[in-house]
């Protein structure tokens, strides 16, 4: 049994607007094992994105604890937690969150530069990652000059370039057409299989969720079904090789 990379217990989160208090999370417990791909699903407003933000340290929690690789995330000061995220985590968002004035390669370099990697080494690794994702010919393009699928692959490259142990993805295919969404989830599954990184995905898509090892279903700020580890016998989780990954990336780049 793989070691836990995420161990969250008793997570509470309330949003207070001054006039109204909304309990977004109500004592959530969740474990994620190293190398696991977990999809968090549920109706709009059930707390999916709030849970992802609390687990990753983007949002504060009101009660409970979150351990990432055995480290108490919310016990860290803000600056230390930000540094930990930059070094150990990757993020993929529905709307990409790419800086529009920077080229693809410059966007991918950012996590490395924040982590203190030299500019020359950051650039080398960013170019290598874009090449792996089939985007070497788009490295100098601005986000506005890329298709939606290409922008999302730049986002994935940025999430992966620091070799994080876990990647958080919030509706990573939500802004894409069905064909491009399929290509993106193919890439993420292949990365999970070849590199062994853990993925936690928030998604409304049953198709995307079906590709994960486990579906965690939420309702009204609580987990109503924690799912179970699949054995991969349905064919969606077959082991892959770097050659397989390169082939998928090349096919996706030809959109």
Buried (B, 14 or more C-beta within 10 A) or exposed (E): EEEBBBBBBBBBBBEEEEEEEEBBBBBBEBBBBBBBBBBBBBEEBBBBBBBBBBBBBBBEBBEBBBBBBEEEBBEBEEEEBBBBBBBBBBBBBBEBBBEEEBBBBBBBBBBBBBBEBEEEEBBBBBBBBBBBBBBBEBBEBBBEEBEBBBBBBBBBBBBBBBEBBBBBBBBBBBBBEEEBBBBBBBBBBBBBBBBEBBBBBBBBBEEBBEBBBBBBBBEEBBBEEEBEEBEEEEEEBEEBEEEBBBBBBEEBBEB
